[in-house]
Amino acid sequence: MTALLTFTVLVLVAIAIWQMTKIFELSQTKTERAEIANDSDNKNNGYLLFAFLIFIYGITIFSFAKYYKMLLPEAASEHGGDYDQLMWVSFAIIFFVQTITQALLHYFGYKYRGEKGRKALFFADNDRLEFIWTIIPVIVLAGLILWGLYTWTNIMDINEDDDPLIVELYAQQFNWTARYGGDDNVLGEANVRLIDIANANVLGIDESDPNAEDDIIVKELHLPVGRKVNFKMRSQDVLHSAYMPHFRAQMNCVPGMITQFSFTPTITTEEMRLNPDVVDKVKRTNAIRAQKGDDPWEFDYILLCNKICGKSHYNMQMKIIVETEEEFNAWIAEQKTFKESVMVDEAEVETEEQVARTEGEADVESEESASEE
């Protein structure tokens, strides 16, 4: 509401200034009121072009200087370096071309401004010039597209080589669930029609599939550093997008189908916390949190949803911990398998039913005793 009020006030102030300017112009009796721009108007507009050119260059430099620290730290995946290199080369080309073309645009706008007695020279066509300004962008863009396709093909090389860890990412409004293949590293079959909340089967895993018995379901994603991970992604309800920014990884989670993405983590969570960029970011963030009275924040890798999937989309995230192979093995050994979880739940249900039957029998006996008395 405050933002809307501020915007409304700014608009009204702008209208007031514009009206006052018109009144001032009308009050000047010697002011020429021709609808056609004269030499003075064209000259002033030329100077304004240069002023605007300086402004856009200045705001660009300011933005880089002030907000460069907001960029992500170095990539924590094997393919991330290639991804970042492609992005920075694309940025360099875009900003180089933008700098040159904007300078020429504003310079020619001033140099060839309208002047009394000057007649514009008109070219119906210029084949050489059109060839130059067509072929250069074609070559540059074709090079970027081919490079991008080559990079994407390498990134999306999902295979079973090098014994990858198989992990499922299950998306639903508004949380993530991860499932590991267990000892056999094979995920059991699953379908949303098989979801049984009462029996702890929140992912719709096929209980008759032997491969599902040792599956492990968790709410915190652990990954071993240096080992390839093949992600298989599903969605229960709407279109989500699994986005892991520090690993330069993103893939849509589509209802009714399985999508895949693969990468190899290269930096553990503890190592990334020592990265100078991360240390600086944590320091700046905690300074802001201290002003608000919030608890200090500690860096963690994170899985986000990068599709607007509903009102709590902003809060759909899951913590990712990258650790050594030994630490990962110790953690995974502590987790319950799907079979154990189902058995525990069934035992609890049987216990509750038995208690209920016992209490019911006791109530019946009490009622019969009361009747006899």
C-alpha positions as a Markdown table, in Angstrom:
| # | Residue | x | y | z |
|---|---|---|---|---|
| 1 | Met | 0.0 | 0.0 | 0.0 |
| 2 | Thr | 2.9 | 2.4 | 0.8 |
| 3 | Ala | 4.5 | 1.7 | -2.5 |
| 4 | Leu | 1.2 | 2.4 | -4.4 |
| 5 | Leu | 0.8 | 5.7 | -2.5 |
| 6 | Thr | 4.4 | 6.7 | -3.2 |
| 7 | Phe | 4.0 | 5.9 | -6.9 |
| 8 | Thr | 0.7 | 7.9 | -7.0 |
| 9 | Val | 2.3 | 11.0 | -5.4 |
| 10 | Leu | 5.3 | 10.8 | -7.8 |
| 11 | Val | 2.9 | 10.7 | -10.8 |
| 12 | Leu | 0.9 | 13.7 | -9.5 |
| 13 | Val | 4.1 | 15.7 | -8.9 |
| 14 | Ala | 5.2 | 15.0 | -12.4 |
| 15 | Ile | 1.9 | 16.1 | -13.8 |
| 16 | Ala | 2.1 | 19.3 | -11.7 |
| 17 | Ile | 5.6 | 20.1 | -12.9 |
| 18 | Trp | 4.5 | 19.5 | -16.5 |
| 19 | Gln | 1.5 | 21.9 | -16.1 |
| 20 | Met | 3.6 | 24.5 | -14.5 |
| 21 | Thr | 6.1 | 24.3 | -17.4 |
| 22 | Lys | 3.3 | 24.8 | -19.9 |
| 23 | Ile | 2.0 | 27.8 | -17.9 |
| 24 | Phe | 5.5 | 29.3 | -17.9 |
| 25 | Glu | 5.8 | 28.9 | -21.7 |
| 26 | Leu | 2.5 | 30.6 | -22.3 |
| 27 | Ser | 3.5 | 33.5 | -20.1 |
| 28 | Gln | 6.5 | 34.3 | -22.3 |
| 29 | Thr | 5.2 | 36.8 | -24.9 |
| 30 | Lys | 8.4 | 36.7 | -27.0 |
| 31 | Thr | 8.5 | 32.9 | -27.2 |
| 32 | Glu | 8.2 | 31.5 | -30.6 |
| 33 | Arg | 5.4 | 28.9 | -30.6 |
| 34 | Ala | 5.9 | 27.3 | -34.0 |
| 35 | Glu | 5.0 | 23.6 | -34.2 |
| 36 | Ile | 8.1 | 22.9 | -36.4 |
| 37 | Ala | 11.4 | 22.5 | -34.6 |
| 38 | Asn | 14.0 | 25.3 | -35.4 |
| 39 | Asp | 17.8 | 25.1 | -35.4 |
| 40 | Ser | 17.9 | 26.0 | -31.7 |
| 41 | Asp | 15.5 | 23.1 | -30.8 |
| 42 | Asn | 17.5 | 20.6 | -32.9 |
| 43 | Lys | 20.8 | 21.8 | -31.3 |
| 44 | Asn | 19.4 | 21.4 | -27.8 |
| 45 | Asn | 18.0 | 18.0 | -28.6 |
| 46 | Gly | 21.5 | 17.0 | -29.9 |
| 47 | Tyr | 23.0 | 18.0 | -26.6 |
| 48 | Leu | 20.4 | 16.1 | -24.8 |
| 49 | Leu | 21.3 | 13.0 | -26.8 |
| 50 | Phe | 24.9 | 13.3 | -25.5 |
| 51 | Ala | 23.7 | 13.8 | -22.0 |
| 52 | Phe | 21.5 | 10.7 | -22.2 |
| 53 | Leu | 24.4 | 8.7 | -23.7 |
| 54 | Ile | 26.6 | 9.7 | -20.7 |
| 55 | Phe | 23.7 | 8.8 | -18.4 |
| 56 | Ile | 23.3 | 5.2 | -19.8 |
| 57 | Tyr | 27.0 | 4.6 | -19.7 |
| 58 | Gly | 27.1 | 6.0 | -16.1 |
| 59 | Ile | 24.2 | 3.8 | -14.9 |
| 60 | Thr | 25.8 | 0.8 | -16.5 |
| 61 | Ile | 29.2 | 1.3 | -14.8 |
| 62 | Phe | 27.4 | 2.1 | -11.5 |
| 63 | Ser | 25.3 | -1.1 | -11.7 |
| 64 | Phe | 28.4 | -3.3 | -12.3 |
| 65 | Ala | 30.4 | -1.6 | -9.5 |
| 66 | Lys | 27.6 | -1.7 | -7.0 |
| 67 | Tyr | 25.9 | -5.0 | -7.8 |
| 68 | Tyr | 28.7 | -7.2 | -9.1 |
| 69 | Lys | 29.1 | -8.6 | -5.6 |
| 70 | Met | 25.5 | -9.9 | -5.8 |
| 71 | Leu | 26.5 | -12.5 | -8.5 |
| 72 | Leu | 26.9 | -16.1 | -7.6 |
| 73 | Pro | 30.3 | -17.4 | -6.5 |
| 74 | Glu | 32.3 | -19.9 | -8.6 |
| 75 | Ala | 30.4 | -22.8 | -9.9 |
| 76 | Ala | 30.4 | -25.9 | -7.6 |
| 77 | Ser | 29.9 | -28.4 | -10.4 |
| 78 | Glu | 32.1 | -30.0 | -13.1 |
| 79 | His | 30.2 | -28.4 | -16.0 |
| 80 | Gly | 29.7 | -25.0 | -14.2 |
| 81 | Gly | 32.9 | -23.6 | -15.6 |
| 82 | Asp | 31.9 | -24.1 | -19.2 |
| 83 | Tyr | 28.5 | -22.6 | -18.4 |
| 84 | Asp | 30.0 | -19.5 | -16.9 |
| 85 | Gln | 32.5 | -19.0 | -19.7 |
| 86 | Leu | 29.7 | -19.1 | -22.3 |
| 87 | Met | 27.7 | -16.6 | -20.3 |
| 88 | Trp | 30.6 | -14.1 | -19.8 |
| 89 | Val | 31.6 | -14.3 | -23.5 |
| 90 | Ser | 28.0 | -13.6 | -24.4 |
| 91 | Phe | 27.9 | -10.7 | -22.0 |
| 92 | Ala | 31.2 | -9.2 | -23.3 |
| 93 | Ile | 29.9 | -9.3 | -26.9 |
| 94 | Ile | 26.6 | -7.8 | -26.0 |
| 95 | Phe | 28.1 | -4.9 | -24.0 |
| 96 | Phe | 30.8 | -4.3 | -26.6 |
| 97 | Val | 28.2 | -4.0 | -29.4 |
| 98 | Gln | 25.9 | -2.0 | -27.2 |
| 99 | Thr | 28.6 | 0.5 | -26.3 |
| 100 | Ile | 29.6 | 1.0 | -29.9 |
| 101 | Thr | 26.2 | 1.2 | -31.4 |
| 102 | Gln | 24.8 | 3.6 | -28.8 |
| 103 | Ala | 27.7 | 5.9 | -29.2 |
| 104 | Leu | 27.3 | 6.0 | -33.0 |
| 105 | Leu | 23.5 | 6.4 | -32.7 |
| 106 | His | 23.7 | 9.4 | -30.4 |
| 107 | Tyr | 26.7 | 11.0 | -32.3 |
| 108 | Phe | 24.9 | 10.7 | -35.7 |
| 109 | Gly | 21.7 | 12.1 | -34.1 |
| 110 | Tyr | 23.7 | 15.2 | -33.1 |
| 111 | Lys | 26.0 | 15.5 | -36.2 |
| 112 | Tyr | 23.1 | 15.2 | -38.7 |
| 113 | Arg | 20.5 | 17.2 | -36.8 |
| 114 | Gly | 18.2 | 19.4 | -38.8 |
| 115 | Glu | 19.6 | 22.8 | -39.9 |
| 116 | Lys | 18.0 | 25.5 | -41.9 |
| 117 | Gly | 19.1 | 25.3 | -45.5 |
| 118 | Arg | 20.6 | 21.7 | -45.2 |
| 119 | Lys | 19.0 | 19.0 | -47.3 |
| 120 | Ala | 19.2 | 15.4 | -46.2 |
| 121 | Leu | 21.0 | 13.0 | -48.6 |
| 122 | Phe | 18.9 | 9.9 | -49.2 |
| 123 | Phe | 20.1 | 6.5 | -50.2 |
| 124 | Ala | 17.5 | 4.2 | -51.7 |
| 125 | Asp | 19.8 | 1.2 | -50.9 |
| 126 | Asn | 23.4 | 0.2 | -50.4 |
| 127 | Asp | 24.1 | -3.4 | -51.0 |
| 128 | Arg | 27.6 | -3.4 | -49.5 |
| 129 | Leu | 26.5 | -1.7 | -46.3 |
| 130 | Glu | 23.5 | -4.1 | -45.9 |
| 131 | Phe | 25.8 | -7.1 | -46.6 |
| 132 | Ile | 28.2 | -5.9 | -43.8 |
| 133 | Trp | 25.6 | -5.3 | -41.2 |
| 134 | Thr | 23.9 | -8.5 | -42.0 |
| 135 | Ile | 26.8 | -11.0 | -42.3 |
| 136 | Ile | 28.6 | -9.8 | -39.1 |
| 137 | Pro | 25.7 | -10.5 | -36.7 |
| 138 | Val | 25.0 | -13.8 | -38.6 |
| 139 | Ile | 28.5 | -15.0 | -38.0 |
| 140 | Val | 28.7 | -13.9 | -34.4 |
| 141 | Leu | 25.2 | -15.3 | -33.5 |
| 142 | Ala | 25.9 | -18.5 | -35.3 |
| 143 | Gly | 29.1 | -18.9 | -33.4 |
| 144 | Leu | 27.3 | -18.4 | -30.1 |
| 145 | Ile | 24.5 | -20.7 | -31.0 |
| 146 | Leu | 26.8 | -23.5 | -32.1 |
| 147 | Trp | 29.0 | -23.1 | -29.0 |
| 148 | Gly | 25.8 | -23.0 | -26.8 |
| 149 | Leu | 24.5 | -26.2 | -28.4 |
| 150 | Tyr | 27.9 | -27.9 | -28.0 |
| 151 | Thr | 28.0 | -26.9 | -24.3 |
| 152 | Trp | 24.4 | -28.0 | -23.7 |
| 153 | Thr | 25.0 | -31.3 | -25.4 |
| 154 | Asn | 28.0 | -32.0 | -23.0 |
| 155 | Ile | 26.0 | -30.9 | -20.0 |
| 156 | Met | 23.0 | -33.1 | -20.9 |
| 157 | Asp | 25.2 | -36.2 | -21.4 |
| 158 | Ile | 23.2 | -38.3 | -18.9 |
| 159 | Asn | 24.4 | -41.9 | -18.8 |
| 160 | Glu | 25.3 | -44.7 | -16.4 |
| 161 | Asp | 29.1 | -44.3 | -16.9 |
| 162 | Asp | 31.3 | -43.9 | -13.8 |
| 163 | Asp | 28.6 | -45.4 | -11.5 |
| 164 | Pro | 26.5 | -42.3 | -10.9 |
| 165 | Leu | 24.4 | -41.8 | -7.8 |
| 166 | Ile | 20.7 | -42.1 | -8.7 |
| 167 | Val | 18.5 | -39.5 | -6.9 |
| 168 | Glu | 14.9 | -38.6 | -7.5 |
| 169 | Leu | 13.6 | -35.1 | -6.9 |
| 170 | Tyr | 9.9 | -35.0 | -6.2 |
| 171 | Ala | 8.1 | -31.7 | -6.5 |
| 172 | Gln | 4.7 | -30.7 | -5.0 |
| 173 | Gln | 3.1 | -27.6 | -3.8 |
| 174 | Phe | 5.2 | -26.3 | -1.9 |
| 175 | Asn | 8.0 | -28.6 | -1.0 |
| 176 | Trp | 10.7 | -31.0 | -2.3 |
| 177 | Thr | 11.3 | -34.6 | -1.4 |
| 178 | Ala | 14.4 | -36.6 | -2.4 |
| 179 | Arg | 14.6 | -40.3 | -2.9 |
| 180 | Tyr | 17.8 | -42.4 | -3.1 |
| 181 | Gly | 18.0 | -45.8 | -4.8 |
| 182 | Gly | 19.5 | -47.5 | -1.7 |
| 183 | Asp | 22.0 | -50.2 | -1.7 |
| 184 | Asp | 21.2 | -51.3 | -5.3 |
| 185 | Asn | 21.2 | -47.7 | -6.5 |
| 186 | Val | 18.0 | -48.4 | -8.4 |
| 187 | Leu | 14.8 | -46.5 | -7.8 |
| 188 | Gly | 11.6 | -48.5 | -7.4 |
| 189 | Glu | 8.7 | -47.8 | -9.8 |
| 190 | Ala | 6.3 | -45.0 | -8.6 |
| 191 | Asn | 3.1 | -43.4 | -9.7 |
| 192 | Val | 1.0 | -40.6 | -8.2 |
| 193 | Arg | -2.0 | -42.9 | -8.2 |
| 194 | Leu | -0.2 | -45.1 | -5.6 |
| 195 | Ile | 0.2 | -42.3 | -3.0 |
| 196 | Asp | -1.0 | -43.6 | 0.4 |
| 197 | Ile | -0.4 | -41.0 | 3.1 |
| 198 | Ala | -1.7 | -43.2 | 5.8 |
| 199 | Asn | 0.9 | -45.8 | 5.0 |
| 200 | Ala | 3.8 | -43.4 | 4.7 |
| 201 | Asn | 3.9 | -43.8 | 0.9 |
| 202 | Val | 4.0 | -40.1 | 0.1 |
| 203 | Leu | 5.7 | -40.5 | -3.3 |
| 204 | Gly | 3.4 | -43.2 | -4.7 |
| 205 | Ile | 6.1 | -45.9 | -4.7 |
| 206 | Asp | 5.1 | -49.3 | -6.0 |
| 207 | Glu | 5.3 | -51.5 | -2.9 |
| 208 | Ser | 5.3 | -54.6 | -5.0 |
| 209 | Asp | 8.6 | -53.6 | -6.7 |
| 210 | Pro | 11.6 | -55.3 | -5.1 |
| 211 | Asn | 13.8 | -52.4 | -6.1 |
| 212 | Ala | 11.7 | -50.1 | -3.9 |
| 213 | Glu | 12.3 | -51.8 | -0.6 |
| 214 | Asp | 15.7 | -50.2 | 0.0 |
| 215 | Asp | 14.8 | -46.7 | -1.4 |
| 216 | Ile | 15.4 | -43.9 | 1.1 |
| 217 | Ile | 13.1 | -40.9 | 1.3 |
| 218 | Val | 14.5 | -37.7 | 2.9 |
| 219 | Lys | 13.8 | -34.0 | 3.2 |
| 220 | Glu | 17.5 | -32.9 | 3.1 |
| 221 | Leu | 19.6 | -33.6 | 0.0 |
| 222 | His | 23.1 | -35.0 | 0.6 |
| 223 | Leu | 25.6 | -35.4 | -2.3 |
| 224 | Pro | 29.1 | -36.9 | -2.3 |
| 225 | Val | 31.7 | -34.6 | -3.7 |
| 226 | Gly | 33.4 | -35.8 | -6.9 |
| 227 | Arg | 30.7 | -38.4 | -7.8 |
| 228 | Lys | 28.4 | -37.9 | -10.7 |
| 229 | Val | 24.7 | -37.6 | -9.7 |
| 230 | Asn | 21.8 | -38.5 | -12.1 |
| 231 | Phe | 18.7 | -36.7 | -11.1 |
| 232 | Lys | 15.2 | -38.0 | -12.1 |
| 233 | Met | 12.5 | -35.4 | -11.5 |
| 234 | Arg | 8.8 | -35.8 | -11.1 |
| 235 | Ser | 6.0 | -33.4 | -10.2 |
| 236 | Gln | 2.8 | -34.3 | -8.3 |
| 237 | Asp | 0.6 | -31.4 | -9.3 |
| 238 | Val | 1.8 | -28.4 | -11.4 |
| 239 | Leu | 4.8 | -27.4 | -13.4 |
| 240 | His | 7.8 | -26.9 | -11.2 |
| 241 | Ser | 11.5 | -26.2 | -12.0 |
| 242 | Ala | 14.3 | -27.8 | -10.0 |
| 243 | Tyr | 16.9 | -24.9 | -9.8 |
| 244 | Met | 20.3 | -25.4 | -8.1 |
| 245 | Pro | 22.0 | -22.1 | -8.8 |
| 246 | His | 25.4 | -22.9 | -7.3 |
| 247 | Phe | 25.7 | -26.0 | -9.5 |
| 248 | Arg | 24.4 | -24.1 | -12.6 |
| 249 | Ala | 21.7 | -26.7 | -12.9 |
| 250 | Gln | 18.0 | -26.4 | -13.8 |
| 251 | Met | 15.3 | -28.7 | -15.2 |
| 252 | Asn | 11.6 | -28.5 | -15.3 |
| 253 | Cys | 9.5 | -31.0 | -13.3 |
| 254 | Val | 6.5 | -31.9 | -15.4 |
| 255 | Pro | 3.4 | -33.8 | -14.1 |
| 256 | Gly | 3.0 | -37.1 | -15.8 |
| 257 | Met | 6.6 | -37.6 | -17.0 |
| 258 | Ile | 10.2 | -38.0 | -15.7 |
| 259 | Thr | 12.8 | -35.4 | -16.6 |
| 260 | Gln | 16.5 | -35.8 | -16.0 |
| 261 | Phe | 19.6 | -33.7 | -15.2 |
| 262 | Ser | 23.1 | -34.8 | -14.3 |
| 263 | Phe | 26.2 | -33.1 | -12.7 |
| 264 | Thr | 29.2 | -33.8 | -10.6 |
| 265 | Pro | 29.6 | -31.7 | -7.4 |
| 266 | Thr | 33.2 | -30.4 | -7.1 |
| 267 | Ile | 33.2 | -28.3 | -3.9 |
| 268 | Thr | 31.9 | -29.4 | -0.5 |
| 269 | Thr | 29.7 | -27.2 | 1.6 |
| 270 | Glu | 32.5 | -26.6 | 4.1 |
| 271 | Glu | 34.9 | -25.6 | 1.4 |
| 272 | Met | 32.4 | -23.2 | -0.2 |
| 273 | Arg | 31.8 | -21.5 | 3.1 |
| 274 | Leu | 35.5 | -20.5 | 3.1 |
| 275 | Asn | 35.2 | -19.0 | -0.4 |
| 276 | Pro | 36.0 | -15.2 | -0.1 |
| 277 | Asp | 32.9 | -14.2 | -2.1 |
| 278 | Val | 30.7 | -16.4 | 0.1 |
| 279 | Val | 32.4 | -15.1 | 3.3 |
| 280 | Asp | 31.7 | -11.5 | 2.2 |
| 281 | Lys | 28.1 | -12.3 | 1.3 |
| 282 | Val | 27.5 | -13.9 | 4.6 |
| 283 | Lys | 29.0 | -11.0 | 6.4 |
| 284 | Arg | 26.8 | -8.4 | 4.5 |
| 285 | Thr | 23.7 | -10.6 | 5.0 |
| 286 | Asn | 24.2 | -11.0 | 8.7 |
| 287 | Ala | 24.8 | -7.3 | 9.1 |
| 288 | Ile | 21.3 | -6.7 | 7.7 |
| 289 | Arg | 19.8 | -9.5 | 9.7 |
| 290 | Ala | 21.3 | -8.1 | 12.9 |
| 291 | Gln | 19.6 | -4.8 | 12.3 |
| 292 | Lys | 16.3 | -6.6 | 12.0 |
| 293 | Gly | 17.0 | -8.7 | 15.1 |
| 294 | Asp | 17.1 | -12.0 | 13.1 |
| 295 | Asp | 19.5 | -14.9 | 13.8 |
| 296 | Pro | 22.8 | -15.1 | 11.9 |
| 297 | Trp | 22.7 | -16.9 | 8.5 |
| 298 | Glu | 25.1 | -19.6 | 7.4 |
| 299 | Phe | 25.7 | -20.4 | 3.8 |
| 300 | Asp | 24.2 | -23.6 | 2.4 |
| 301 | Tyr | 23.6 | -24.9 | -1.1 |
| 302 | Ile | 20.0 | -24.8 | -1.9 |
| 303 | Leu | 17.4 | -26.3 | -4.2 |
| 304 | Leu | 14.7 | -23.8 | -5.3 |
| 305 | Cys | 11.6 | -23.9 | -7.6 |
| 306 | Asn | 12.2 | -21.5 | -10.5 |
| 307 | Lys | 8.6 | -21.6 | -11.8 |
| 308 | Ile | 5.8 | -19.6 | -10.2 |
| 309 | Cys | 3.8 | -22.6 | -9.0 |
| 310 | Gly | 1.4 | -20.9 | -6.5 |
| 311 | Lys | 1.1 | -18.6 | -3.5 |
| 312 | Ser | 3.9 | -20.2 | -1.5 |
| 313 | His | 6.3 | -20.6 | -4.5 |
| 314 | Tyr | 8.9 | -18.4 | -2.8 |
| 315 | Asn | 9.2 | -20.8 | 0.1 |
| 316 | Met | 9.6 | -24.0 | -1.9 |
| 317 | Gln | 13.2 | -24.9 | -1.2 |
| 318 | Met | 15.4 | -27.7 | 0.2 |
| 319 | Lys | 18.8 | -27.7 | 1.8 |
| 320 | Ile | 21.7 | -29.4 | -0.1 |
| 321 | Ile | 24.8 | -30.7 | 1.7 |
| 322 | Val | 27.8 | -31.6 | -0.4 |
| 323 | Glu | 30.3 | -33.7 | 1.7 |
| 324 | Thr | 33.0 | -36.3 | 1.3 |
| 325 | Glu | 32.2 | -39.9 | 0.3 |
| 326 | Glu | 32.8 | -41.1 | 3.8 |
| 327 | Glu | 30.5 | -38.5 | 5.4 |
| 328 | Phe | 27.8 | -39.3 | 2.8 |
| 329 | Asn | 28.0 | -43.0 | 3.4 |
| 330 | Ala | 27.8 | -42.5 | 7.1 |
| 331 | Trp | 24.7 | -40.3 | 6.7 |
| 332 | Ile | 22.9 | -42.6 | 4.3 |
| 333 | Ala | 23.5 | -45.6 | 6.6 |
| 334 | Glu | 21.6 | -43.8 | 9.3 |
| 335 | Gln | 18.4 | -43.3 | 7.1 |
| 336 | Lys | 15.4 | -45.6 | 7.2 |
| 337 | Thr | 14.6 | -47.5 | 4.0 |
| 338 | Phe | 11.1 | -47.4 | 2.5 |
| 339 | Lys | 10.4 | -50.9 | 3.7 |
| 340 | Glu | 11.4 | -50.1 | 7.2 |
| 341 | Ser | 9.2 | -46.9 | 7.2 |
| 342 | Val | 6.2 | -48.8 | 5.9 |
| 343 | Met | 6.7 | -51.6 | 8.4 |
| 344 | Val | 7.0 | -49.2 | 11.3 |
| 345 | Asp | 3.8 | -47.4 | 10.2 |
| 346 | Glu | 2.0 | -50.7 | 9.8 |
| 347 | Ala | 3.1 | -51.7 | 13.3 |
| 348 | Glu | 1.9 | -48.4 | 14.7 |
| 349 | Val | -1.4 | -48.8 | 13.0 |
| 350 | Glu | -1.8 | -52.3 | 14.3 |
| 351 | Thr | -0.9 | -51.1 | 17.8 |
| 352 | Glu | -3.4 | -48.3 | 17.7 |
| 353 | Glu | -6.1 | -50.7 | 16.4 |
| 354 | Gln | -5.2 | -53.2 | 19.2 |
| 355 | Val | -5.4 | -50.4 | 21.8 |
| 356 | Ala | -8.7 | -49.3 | 20.4 |
| 357 | Arg | -10.1 | -52.9 | 20.5 |
| 358 | Thr | -8.9 | -53.4 | 24.0 |
| 359 | Glu | -10.5 | -50.1 | 25.1 |
| 360 | Gly | -13.7 | -51.0 | 23.3 |
| 361 | Glu | -13.8 | -54.4 | 25.0 |
| 362 | Ala | -13.2 | -52.8 | 28.4 |
| 363 | Asp | -16.0 | -50.4 | 27.8 |
| 364 | Val | -18.3 | -53.2 | 26.8 |
| 365 | Glu | -17.4 | -55.1 | 30.0 |
| 366 | Ser | -18.0 | -52.0 | 32.1 |
| 367 | Glu | -21.4 | -51.5 | 30.5 |
| 368 | Glu | -22.3 | -55.2 | 31.1 |
| 369 | Ser | -21.2 | -55.0 | 34.7 |
| 370 | Ala | -23.3 | -51.9 | 35.2 |
| 371 | Ser | -26.3 | -53.6 | 33.7 |
| 372 | Glu | -26.0 | -56.6 | 36.0 |
| 373 | Glu | -25.8 | -54.4 | 39.1 |
